[in-house]
Amino acid sequence: MDRENRTQNVFSSEGDINQLWQYVQSLNSDTIAQLSQPESKEVFQVMEQNIVGLLGSLPSEQFEISINTNREHLGRLLASAMMSGYFIRNAEQRMAFDKSLQTLNSGLLDQE
């Protein structure tokens, strides 16, 4: 199976466009801009590392880097980055929840 077919299979099922893909394509630029701004520096750093991993990590100081793609492939990259962002945000929320529980538990143990 070639790369194009694999990519199409990820975003469609038997010729039908995936609902998530339709949703991503329907977003207006203001919504995308709002969703693209992480709330914490840690999330921003992880997302930056993820996108660099997707695009390649040649140092721009030493190389003149140019990435060419079409609208569809750029949309797929955006969808991938969004899904990664949601995952990372959920992980960040879980970490905060776990820290809160640890603080609560240690406070309860100190009272005993």
N, CA, C and O atoms as a Tinker XYZ file with bonds, in Angstrom:
   448  protein
     1  N      0.852000   -1.178000    0.000000    73     2
     2  CA     0.000000    0.000000    0.000000    64     1     3
     3  C      0.892000    1.234000    0.000000    63     2     4     5
     4  O      1.771000    1.362000    0.852000    81     3
     5  N      0.678000    2.135000   -0.937000    73     3     6
     6  CA     1.537000    3.305000   -0.990000    64     5     7
     7  C      1.104000    4.347000    0.035000    63     6     8     9
     8  O      0.040000    4.245000    0.645000    81     7
     9  N      1.957000    5.345000    0.205000    73     7    10
    10  CA     1.745000    6.354000    1.241000    64     9    11
    11  C      0.433000    7.117000    1.042000    63    10    12    13
    12  O     -0.284000    7.373000    2.009000    81    11
    13  N      0.115000    7.482000   -0.200000    73    11    14
    14  CA    -1.118000    8.227000   -0.482000    64    13    15
    15  C     -2.349000    7.428000   -0.081000    63    14    16    17
    16  O     -3.280000    7.980000    0.506000    81    15
    17  N     -2.365000    6.139000   -0.389000    73    15    18
    18  CA    -3.508000    5.300000   -0.020000    64    17    19
    19  C     -3.629000    5.148000    1.488000    63    18    20    21
    20  O     -4.733000    5.163000    2.032000    81    19
    21  N     -2.485000    4.999000    2.172000    73    19    22
    22  CA    -2.520000    4.902000    3.634000    64    21    23
    23  C     -3.099000    6.175000    4.233000    63    22    24    25
    24  O     -3.932000    6.122000    5.139000    81    23
    25  N     -2.655000    7.318000    3.725000    73    23    26
    26  CA    -3.147000    8.592000    4.237000    64    25    27
    27  C     -4.633000    8.734000    3.986000    63    26    28    29
    28  O     -5.368000    9.180000    4.867000    81    27
    29  N     -5.086000    8.365000    2.806000    73    27    30
    30  CA    -6.507000    8.451000    2.505000    64    29    31
    31  C     -7.311000    7.534000    3.413000    63    30    32    33
    32  O     -8.407000    7.895000    3.842000    81    31
    33  N     -6.782000    6.352000    3.713000    73    31    34
    34  CA    -7.490000    5.419000    4.589000    64    33    35
    35  C     -7.612000    5.951000    6.007000    63    34    36    37
    36  O     -8.593000    5.664000    6.694000    81    35
    37  N     -6.633000    6.719000    6.450000    73    35    38
    38  CA    -6.697000    7.295000    7.785000    64    37    39
    39  C     -7.828000    8.308000    7.875000    63    38    40    41
    40  O     -8.520000    8.380000    8.891000    81    39
    41  N     -8.018000    9.089000    6.820000    73    39    42
    42  CA    -8.981000   10.173000    6.862000    64    41    43
    43  C    -10.303000    9.857000    6.183000    63    42    44    45
    44  O    -11.193000   10.706000    6.155000    81    43
    45  N    -10.454000    8.661000    5.638000    73    43    46
    46  CA   -11.729000    8.312000    5.028000    64    45    47
    47  C    -11.997000    6.830000    5.204000    63    46    48    49
    48  O    -11.081000    6.041000    5.439000    81    47
    49  N    -13.250000    6.467000    5.090000    73    47    50
    50  CA   -13.645000    5.080000    5.216000    64    49    51
    51  C    -14.517000    4.729000    4.031000    63    50    52    53
    52  O    -15.635000    5.227000    3.905000    81    51
    53  N    -14.007000    3.872000    3.163000    73    51    54
    54  CA   -14.728000    3.430000    1.979000    64    53    55
    55  C    -15.273000    4.607000    1.187000    63    54    56    57
    56  O    -16.428000    4.593000    0.760000    81    55
    57  N    -14.448000    5.624000    0.990000    73    55    58
    58  CA   -14.846000    6.757000    0.178000    64    57    59
    59  C    -15.585000    7.850000    0.927000    63    58    60    61
    60  O    -15.732000    8.955000    0.405000    81    59
    61  N    -16.051000    7.574000    2.131000    73    59    62
    62  CA   -16.740000    8.592000    2.924000    64    61    63
    63  C    -15.710000    9.380000    3.719000    63    62    64    65
    64  O    -14.788000    8.807000    4.299000    81    63
    65  N    -15.875000   10.693000    3.741000    73    63    66
    66  CA   -14.931000   11.530000    4.476000    64    65    67
    67  C    -15.211000   11.397000    5.973000    63    66    68    69
    68  O    -16.362000   11.458000    6.405000    81    67
    69  N    -14.174000   11.220000    6.737000    73    67    70
    70  CA   -14.247000   11.112000    8.185000    64    69    71
    71  C    -14.890000   12.370000    8.773000    63    70    72    73
    72  O    -14.596000   13.479000    8.326000    81    71
    73  N    -15.762000   12.209000    9.766000    73    71    74
    74  CA   -16.452000   13.354000   10.362000    64    73    75
    75  C    -15.485000   14.321000   11.026000    63    74    76    77
    76  O    -15.688000   15.534000   10.968000    81    75
    77  N    -14.430000   13.800000   11.661000    73    75    78
    78  CA   -13.435000   14.679000   12.265000    64    77    79
    79  C    -12.759000   15.513000   11.194000    63    78    80    81
    80  O    -12.544000   16.711000   11.376000    81    79
    81  N    -12.425000   14.881000   10.079000    73    79    82
    82  CA   -11.775000   15.590000    8.977000    64    81    83
    83  C    -12.700000   16.679000    8.438000    63    82    84    85
    84  O    -12.242000   17.783000    8.142000    81    83
    85  N    -13.979000   16.389000    8.308000    73    83    86
    86  CA   -14.948000   17.395000    7.860000    64    85    87
    87  C    -15.010000   18.551000    8.857000    63    86    88    89
    88  O    -15.064000   19.718000    8.468000    81    87
    89  N    -15.001000   18.215000   10.134000    73    87    90
    90  CA   -15.051000   19.243000   11.166000    64    89    91
    91  C    -13.829000   20.151000   11.090000    63    90    92    93
    92  O    -13.959000   21.375000   11.123000    81    91
    93  N    -12.647000   19.558000   10.987000    73    91    94
    94  CA   -11.413000   20.340000   10.908000    64    93    95
    95  C    -11.452000   21.260000    9.693000    63    94    96    97
    96  O    -11.066000   22.426000    9.783000    81    95
    97  N    -11.912000   20.746000    8.568000    73    95    98
    98  CA   -11.973000   21.556000    7.356000    64    97    99
    99  C    -12.989000   22.689000    7.483000    63    98   100   101
   100  O    -12.848000   23.717000    6.820000    81    99
   101  N    -14.007000   22.517000    8.321000    73    99   102
   102  CA   -15.051000   23.536000    8.441000    64   101   103
   103  C    -14.688000   24.662000    9.410000    63   102   104   105
   104  O    -15.371000   25.685000    9.443000    81   103
   105  N    -13.630000   24.492000   10.194000    73   103   106
   106  CA   -13.268000   25.506000   11.181000    64   105   107
   107  C    -12.839000   26.798000   10.499000    63   106   108   109
   108  O    -12.141000   26.777000    9.485000    81   107
   109  N    -13.269000   27.931000   11.072000    73   107   110
   110  CA   -12.810000   29.202000   10.514000    64   109   111
   111  C    -11.454000   29.556000   11.111000    63   110   112   113
   112  O    -11.028000   28.964000   12.103000    81   111
   113  N    -10.791000   30.509000   10.508000    73   111   114
   114  CA    -9.415000   30.828000   10.908000    64   113   115
   115  C     -9.333000   31.356000   12.337000    63   114   116   117
   116  O     -8.331000   31.120000   13.012000    81   115
   117  N    -10.357000   32.065000   12.819000    73   115   118
   118  CA   -10.342000   32.556000   14.203000    64   117   119
   119  C    -10.365000   31.403000   15.204000    63   118   120   121
   120  O     -9.657000   31.431000   16.210000    81   119
   121  N    -11.176000   30.400000   14.924000    73   119   122
   122  CA   -11.256000   29.230000   15.797000    64   121   123
   123  C     -9.936000   28.484000   15.801000    63   122   124   125
   124  O     -9.453000   28.071000   16.856000    81   123
   125  N     -9.355000   28.312000   14.632000    73   123   126
   126  CA    -8.062000   27.628000   14.533000    64   125   127
   127  C     -7.005000   28.400000   15.306000    63   126   128   129
   128  O     -6.194000   27.801000   16.012000    81   127
   129  N     -7.005000   29.725000   15.180000    73   127   130
   130  CA    -6.033000   30.546000   15.907000    64   129   131
   131  C     -6.212000   30.390000   17.411000    63   130   132   133
   132  O     -5.228000   30.288000   18.144000    81   131
   133  N     -7.466000   30.371000   17.880000    73   131   134
   134  CA    -7.736000   30.213000   19.308000    64   133   135
   135  C     -7.293000   28.840000   19.804000    63   134   136   137
   136  O     -6.677000   28.730000   20.864000    81   135
   137  N     -7.604000   27.795000   19.039000    73   135   138
   138  CA    -7.218000   26.439000   19.432000    64   137   139
   139  C     -5.715000   26.228000   19.362000    63   138   140   141
   140  O     -5.177000   25.334000   20.014000    81   139
   141  N     -5.042000   27.045000   18.576000    73   139   142
   142  CA    -3.605000   26.879000   18.370000    64   141   143
   143  C     -2.771000   27.489000   19.483000    63   142   144   145
   144  O     -1.556000   27.293000   19.515000    81   143
   145  N     -3.389000   28.221000   20.393000    73   143   146
   146  CA    -2.650000   28.875000   21.467000    64   145   147
   147  C     -2.722000   28.037000   22.738000    63   146   148   149
   148  O     -3.742000   28.047000   23.427000    81   147
   149  N     -1.653000   27.314000   23.055000    73   147   150
   150  CA    -1.675000   26.508000   24.282000    64   149   151
   151  C     -1.690000   27.407000   25.513000    63   150   152   153
   152  O     -1.190000   28.532000   25.490000    81   151
   153  N     -2.269000   26.890000   26.578000    73   151   154
   154  CA    -2.393000   27.664000   27.810000    64   153   155
   155  C     -1.109000   27.664000   28.635000    63   154   156   157
   156  O     -0.884000   28.583000   29.423000    81   155
   157  N     -0.275000   26.663000   28.467000    73   155   158
   158  CA     0.939000   26.609000   29.278000    64   157   159
   159  C      2.178000   26.492000   28.397000    63   158   160   161
   160  O      2.124000   26.030000   27.257000    81   159
   161  N      3.284000   26.925000   28.966000    73   159   162
   162  CA     4.562000   26.866000   28.256000    64   161   163
   163  C      4.968000   25.417000   27.995000    63   162   164   165
   164  O      5.551000   25.109000   26.956000    81   163
   165  N      4.658000   24.530000   28.940000    73   163   166
   166  CA     5.020000   23.123000   28.791000    64   165   167
   167  C      4.313000   22.497000   27.592000    63   166   168   169
   168  O      4.933000   21.768000   26.818000    81   167
   169  N      3.013000   22.778000   27.434000    73   167   170
   170  CA     2.263000   22.241000   26.295000    64   169   171
   171  C      2.838000   22.794000   24.997000    63   170   172   173
   172  O      2.986000   22.064000   24.017000    81   171
   173  N      3.161000   24.081000   24.991000    73   171   174
   174  CA     3.747000   24.691000   23.795000    64   173   175
   175  C      5.045000   23.986000   23.413000    63   174   176   177
   176  O      5.266000   23.693000   22.238000    81   175
   177  N      5.897000   23.714000   24.384000    73   175   178
   178  CA     7.176000   23.064000   24.102000    64   177   179
   179  C      6.987000   21.650000   23.563000    63   178   180   181
   180  O      7.678000   21.252000   22.625000    81   179
   181  N      6.069000   20.893000   24.139000    73   179   182
   182  CA     5.823000   19.529000   23.663000    64   181   183
   183  C      5.255000   19.558000   22.249000    63   182   184   185
   184  O      5.660000   18.765000   21.398000    81   183
   185  N      4.316000   20.474000   21.995000    73   183   186
   186  CA     3.743000   20.590000   20.648000    64   185   187
   187  C      4.810000   21.005000   19.641000    63   186   188   189
   188  O      4.851000   20.486000   18.525000    81   187
   189  N      5.665000   21.930000   20.030000    73   187   190
   190  CA     6.740000   22.370000   19.142000    64   189   191
   191  C      7.648000   21.193000   18.786000    63   190   192   193
   192  O      8.016000   21.023000   17.624000    81   191
   193  N      8.004000   20.393000   19.770000    73   191   194
   194  CA     8.838000   19.218000   19.517000    64   193   195
   195  C      8.127000   18.224000   18.614000    63   194   196   197
   196  O      8.755000   17.616000   17.747000    81   195
   197  N      6.828000   18.052000   18.806000    73   195   198
   198  CA     6.051000   17.130000   17.983000    64   197   199
   199  C      6.022000   17.591000   16.527000    63   198   200   201
   200  O      6.239000   16.791000   15.617000    81   199
   201  N      5.758000   18.867000   16.308000    73   199   202
   202  CA     5.687000   19.385000   14.940000    64   201   203
   203  C      7.053000   19.345000   14.277000    63   202   204   205
   204  O      7.155000   19.023000   13.093000    81   203
   205  N      8.098000   19.664000   15.015000    73   203   206
   206  CA     9.454000   19.547000   14.465000    64   205   207
   207  C      9.723000   18.105000   14.073000    63   206   208   209
   208  O     10.349000   17.843000   13.046000    81   207
   209  N      9.252000   17.170000   14.885000    73   207   210
   210  CA     9.411000   15.755000   14.552000    64   209   211
   211  C      8.667000   15.378000   13.285000    63   210   212   213
   212  O      9.152000   14.565000   12.498000    81   211
   213  N      7.481000   15.965000   13.080000    73   211   214
   214  CA     6.712000   15.684000   11.871000    64   213   215
   215  C      7.363000   16.286000   10.630000    63   214   216   217
   216  O      7.381000   15.662000    9.569000    81   215
   217  N      7.892000   17.486000   10.762000    73   215   218
   218  CA     8.430000   18.200000    9.604000    64   217   219
   219  C      9.910000   17.931000    9.358000    63   218   220   221
   220  O     10.386000   18.059000    8.230000    81   219
   221  N     10.617000   17.572000   10.374000    73   219   222
   222  CA    12.060000   17.384000   10.257000    64   221   223
   223  C     12.762000   18.378000   11.155000    63   222   224   225
   224  O     12.212000   19.429000   11.483000    81   223
   225  N     13.957000   18.051000   11.544000    73   223   226
   226  CA    14.611000   18.879000   12.555000    64   225   227
   227  C     15.966000   19.422000   12.117000    63   226   228   229
   228  O     16.871000   19.546000   12.943000    81   227
   229  N     16.123000   19.744000   10.859000    73   227   230
   230  CA    17.364000   20.379000   10.439000    64   229   231
   231  C     17.434000   21.775000   11.054000    63   230   232   233
   232  O     16.445000   22.507000   11.029000    81   231
   233  N     18.582000   22.152000   11.603000    73   231   234
   234  CA    18.683000   23.484000   12.215000    64   233   235
   235  C     18.592000   24.578000   11.144000    63   234   236   237
   236  O     19.353000   24.581000   10.177000    81   235
   237  N     17.650000   25.501000   11.334000    73   235   238
   238  CA    17.420000   26.537000   10.324000    64   237   239
   239  C     18.595000   27.498000   10.193000    63   238   240   241
   240  O     18.733000   28.166000    9.168000    81   239
   241  N     19.449000   27.577000   11.226000    73   239   242
   242  CA    20.614000   28.459000   11.147000    64   241   243
   243  C     21.605000   27.967000   10.093000    63   242   244   245
   244  O     22.316000   28.766000    9.483000    81   243
   245  N     21.651000   26.659000    9.882000    73   243   246
   246  CA    22.637000   26.075000    8.980000    64   245   247
   247  C     22.056000   25.682000    7.629000    63   246   248   249
   248  O     22.806000   25.408000    6.693000    81   247
   249  N     20.733000   25.651000    7.515000    73   247   250
   250  CA    20.089000   25.217000    6.283000    64   249   251
   251  C     18.986000   26.199000    5.915000    63   250   252   253
   252  O     18.301000   26.738000    6.783000    81   251
   253  N     18.828000   26.419000    4.629000    73   251   254
   254  CA    17.687000   27.203000    4.164000    64   253   255
   255  C     16.563000   26.215000    3.899000    63   254   256   257
   256  O     16.575000   25.491000    2.904000    81   255
   257  N     15.592000   26.195000    4.803000    73   255   258
   258  CA    14.556000   25.174000    4.766000    64   257   259
   259  C     13.273000   25.754000    4.186000    63   258   260   261
   260  O     12.831000   26.839000    4.563000    81   259
   261  N     12.699000   25.013000    3.275000    73   259   262
   262  CA    11.429000   25.391000    2.666000    64   261   263
   263  C     10.569000   24.138000    2.580000    63   262   264   265
   264  O     11.030000   23.093000    2.122000    81   263
   265  N      9.322000   24.243000    3.021000    73   263   266
   266  CA     8.408000   23.106000    2.977000    64   265   267
   267  C      7.270000   23.466000    2.038000    63   266   268   269
   268  O      6.591000   24.476000    2.223000    81   267
   269  N      7.073000   22.639000    1.038000    73   267   270
   270  CA     5.990000   22.846000    0.076000    64   269   271
   271  C      4.971000   21.732000    0.221000    63   270   272   273
   272  O      5.330000   20.561000    0.347000    81   271
   273  N      3.709000   22.099000    0.203000    73   271   274
   274  CA     2.639000   21.114000    0.284000    64   273   275
   275  C      1.387000   21.704000   -0.339000    63   274   276   277
   276  O      1.359000   22.878000   -0.710000    81   275
   277  N      0.371000   20.897000   -0.448000    73   275   278
   278  CA    -0.897000   21.426000   -0.941000    64   277   279
   279  C     -1.851000   21.609000    0.236000    63   278   280   281
   280  O     -1.547000   21.221000    1.363000    81   279
   281  N     -2.983000   22.193000   -0.036000    73   279   282
   282  CA    -3.955000   22.514000    1.015000    64   281   283
   283  C     -4.422000   21.266000    1.757000    63   282   284   285
   284  O     -4.554000   21.282000    2.981000    81   283
   285  N     -4.671000   20.195000    1.027000    73   283   286
   286  CA    -5.168000   18.967000    1.649000    64   285   287
   287  C     -4.146000   18.380000    2.620000    63   286   288   289
   288  O     -4.496000   18.004000    3.739000    81   287
   289  N     -2.900000   18.300000    2.199000    73   287   290
   290  CA    -1.873000   17.743000    3.083000    64   289   291
   291  C     -1.605000   18.660000    4.275000    63   290   292   293
   292  O     -1.332000   18.186000    5.378000    81   291
   293  N     -1.683000   19.959000    4.054000    73   291   294
   294  CA    -1.523000   20.893000    5.164000    64   293   295
   295  C     -2.670000   20.725000    6.162000    63   294   296   297
   296  O     -2.460000   20.793000    7.373000    81   295
   297  N     -3.868000   20.509000    5.654000    73   295   298
   298  CA    -5.014000   20.249000    6.527000    64   297   299
   299  C     -4.829000   18.987000    7.338000    63   298   300   301
   300  O     -5.205000   18.932000    8.508000    81   299
   301  N     -4.255000   17.982000    6.726000    73   299   302
   302  CA    -3.999000   16.725000    7.446000    64   301   303
   303  C     -2.950000   16.922000    8.529000    63   302   304   305
   304  O     -3.054000   16.361000    9.619000    81   303
   305  N     -1.942000   17.722000    8.220000    73   303   306
   306  CA    -0.930000   18.040000    9.225000    64   305   307
   307  C     -1.575000   18.795000   10.383000    63   306   308   309
   308  O     -1.273000   18.529000   11.546000    81   307
   309  N     -2.460000   19.732000   10.067000    73   307   310
   310  CA    -3.175000   20.472000   11.101000    64   309   311
   311  C     -4.013000   19.532000   11.958000    63   310   312   313
   312  O     -4.016000   19.641000   13.184000    81   311
   313  N     -4.723000   18.611000   11.315000    73   311   314
   314  CA    -5.544000   17.652000   12.063000    64   313   315
   315  C     -4.676000   16.811000   12.990000    63   314   316   317
   316  O     -5.047000   16.564000   14.138000    81   315
   317  N     -3.535000   16.376000   12.504000    73   315   318
   318  CA    -2.621000   15.586000   13.325000    64   317   319
   319  C     -2.116000   16.405000   14.510000    63   318   320   321
   320  O     -2.067000   15.915000   15.638000    81   319
   321  N     -1.746000   17.646000   14.245000    73   319   322
   322  CA    -1.258000   18.512000   15.319000    64   321   323
   323  C     -2.361000   18.786000   16.339000    63   322   324   325
   324  O     -2.102000   18.829000   17.541000    81   323
   325  N     -3.593000   18.971000   15.857000    73   323   326
   326  CA    -4.712000   19.206000   16.778000    64   325   327
   327  C     -4.948000   17.999000   17.669000    63   326   328   329
   328  O     -5.135000   18.146000   18.876000    81   327
   329  N     -4.940000   16.813000   17.088000    73   327   330
   330  CA    -5.161000   15.607000   17.885000    64   329   331
   331  C     -4.043000   15.431000   18.908000    63   330   332   333
   332  O     -4.296000   15.057000   20.053000    81   331
   333  N     -2.814000   15.701000   18.493000    73   331   334
   334  CA    -1.695000   15.640000   19.439000    64   333   335
   335  C     -1.890000   16.665000   20.543000    63   334   336   337
   336  O     -1.638000   16.382000   21.715000    81   335
   337  N     -2.335000   17.851000   20.169000    73   335   338
   338  CA    -2.568000   18.907000   21.150000    64   337   339
   339  C     -3.630000   18.532000   22.163000    63   338   340   341
   340  O     -3.466000   18.772000   23.359000    81   339
   341  N     -4.731000   17.937000   21.685000    73   339   342
   342  CA    -5.777000   17.496000   22.608000    64   341   343
   343  C     -5.232000   16.431000   23.556000    63   342   344   345
   344  O     -5.519000   16.459000   24.753000    81   343
   345  N     -4.456000   15.503000   23.029000    73   343   346
   346  CA    -3.870000   14.455000   23.863000    64   345   347
   347  C     -2.950000   15.065000   24.915000    63   346   348   349
   348  O     -3.017000   14.710000   26.092000    81   347
   349  N     -2.096000   15.980000   24.484000    73   347   350
   350  CA    -1.145000   16.596000   25.413000    64   349   351
   351  C     -1.886000   17.421000   26.463000    63   350   352   353
   352  O     -1.522000   17.403000   27.639000    81   351
   353  N     -2.918000   18.140000   26.042000    73   351   354
   354  CA    -3.711000   18.930000   26.996000    64   353   355
   355  C     -4.378000   18.019000   28.022000    63   354   356   357
   356  O     -4.397000   18.338000   29.211000    81   355
   357  N     -4.923000   16.892000   27.577000    73   355   358
   358  CA    -5.526000   15.940000   28.514000    64   357   359
   359  C     -4.485000   15.388000   29.476000    63   358   360   361
   360  O     -4.767000   15.214000   30.661000    81   359
   361  N     -3.290000   15.113000   28.979000    73   359   362
   362  CA    -2.213000   14.627000   29.846000    64   361   363
   363  C     -1.836000   15.696000   30.869000    63   362   364   365
   364  O     -1.582000   15.384000   32.032000    81   363
   365  N     -1.800000   16.952000   30.435000    73   363   366
   366  CA    -1.487000   18.047000   31.349000    64   365   367
   367  C     -2.557000   18.166000   32.438000    63   366   368   369
   368  O     -2.231000   18.360000   33.609000    81   367
   369  N     -3.826000   18.051000   32.055000    73   367   370
   370  CA    -4.905000   18.115000   33.037000    64   369   371
   371  C     -4.830000   16.948000   34.013000    63   370   372   373
   372  O     -5.061000   17.120000   35.210000    81   371
   373  N     -4.510000   15.769000   33.507000    73   371   374
   374  CA    -4.390000   14.610000   34.392000    64   373   375
   375  C     -3.228000   14.788000   35.366000    63   374   376   377
   376  O     -3.343000   14.443000   36.542000    81   375
   377  N     -2.104000   15.328000   34.876000    73   375   378
   378  CA    -0.960000   15.567000   35.743000    64   377   379
   379  C     -1.348000   16.536000   36.863000    63   378   380   381
   380  O     -0.995000   16.318000   38.022000    81   379
   381  N     -2.069000   17.601000   36.520000    73   379   382
   382  CA    -2.509000   18.566000   37.533000    64   381   383
   383  C     -3.460000   17.905000   38.531000    63   382   384   385
   384  O     -3.386000   18.165000   39.732000    81   383
   385  N     -4.349000   17.053000   38.031000    73   383   386
   386  CA    -5.282000   16.329000   38.898000    64   385   387
   387  C     -4.520000   15.402000   39.840000    63   386   388   389
   388  O     -4.807000   15.356000   41.037000    81   387
   389  N     -3.544000   14.662000   39.300000    73   387   390
   390  CA    -2.738000   13.766000   40.135000    64   389   391
   391  C     -1.980000   14.541000   41.206000    63   390   392   393
   392  O     -1.903000   14.104000   42.354000    81   391
   393  N     -1.422000   15.689000   40.836000    73   391   394
   394  CA    -0.701000   16.512000   41.811000    64   393   395
   395  C     -1.646000   17.000000   42.904000    63   394   396   397
   396  O     -1.284000   17.031000   44.080000    81   395
   397  N     -2.862000   17.382000   42.509000    73   395   398
   398  CA    -3.855000   17.827000   43.497000    64   397   399
   399  C     -4.199000   16.704000   44.462000    63   398   400   401
   400  O     -4.300000   16.924000   45.668000    81   399
   401  N     -4.380000   15.496000   43.930000    73   399   402
   402  CA    -4.682000   14.351000   44.789000    64   401   403
   403  C     -3.523000   14.038000   45.724000    63   402   404   405
   404  O     -3.742000   13.717000   46.892000    81   403
   405  N     -2.299000   14.127000   45.229000    73   403   406
   406  CA    -1.133000   13.876000   46.079000    64   405   407
   407  C     -1.056000   14.904000   47.204000    63   406   408   409
   408  O     -0.765000   14.561000   48.349000    81   407
   409  N     -1.318000   16.162000   46.870000    73   407   410
   410  CA    -1.307000   17.220000   47.880000    64   409   411
   411  C     -2.393000   16.981000   48.918000    63   410   412   413
   412  O     -2.164000   17.129000   50.118000    81   411
   413  N     -3.570000   16.613000   48.445000    73   411   414
   414  CA    -4.687000   16.320000   49.345000    64   413   415
   415  C     -4.363000   15.128000   50.238000    63   414   416   417
   416  O     -4.602000   15.172000   51.445000    81   415
   417  N     -3.819000   14.063000   49.650000    73   415   418
   418  CA    -3.467000   12.872000   50.431000    64   417   419
   419  C     -2.391000   13.172000   51.458000    63   418   420   421
   420  O     -2.483000   12.718000   52.599000    81   419
   421  N     -1.372000   13.930000   51.073000    73   419   422
   422  CA    -0.313000   14.241000   52.033000    64   421   423
   423  C     -0.846000   15.137000   53.147000    63   422   424   425
   424  O     -0.407000   15.025000   54.291000    81   423
   425  N     -1.788000   16.027000   52.826000    73   423   426
   426  CA    -2.421000   16.863000   53.845000    64   425   427
   427  C     -3.239000   16.038000   54.817000    63   426   428   429
   428  O     -3.233000   16.304000   56.019000    81   427
   429  N     -3.947000   15.033000   54.305000    73   427   430
   430  CA    -4.737000   14.150000   55.169000    64   429   431
   431  C     -3.835000   13.305000   56.054000    63   430   432   433
   432  O     -4.144000   13.087000   57.225000    81   431
   433  N     -2.717000   12.825000   55.504000    73   431   434
   434  CA    -1.786000   12.022000   56.298000    64   433   435
   435  C     -1.143000   12.855000   57.391000    63   434   436   437
   436  O     -0.892000   12.353000   58.486000    81   435
   437  N     -0.872000   14.132000   57.104000    73   435   438
   438  CA    -0.282000   15.013000   58.113000    64   437   439
   439  C     -1.249000   15.266000   59.267000    63   438   440   441
   440  O     -0.817000   15.483000   60.400000    81   439
   441  N     -2.550000   15.241000   58.990000    73   439   442
   442  CA    -3.552000   15.481000   60.028000    64   441   443
   443  C     -3.705000   14.282000   60.954000    63   442   444   445
   444  O     -4.152000   14.430000   62.091000    81   443
   445  N     -3.341000   13.103000   60.479000    73   443   446
   446  CA    -3.510000   11.889000   61.299000    64   445   447
   447  C     -2.462000   11.739000   62.318000    63   446   448
   448  O     -2.473000   10.771000   63.078000    81   447
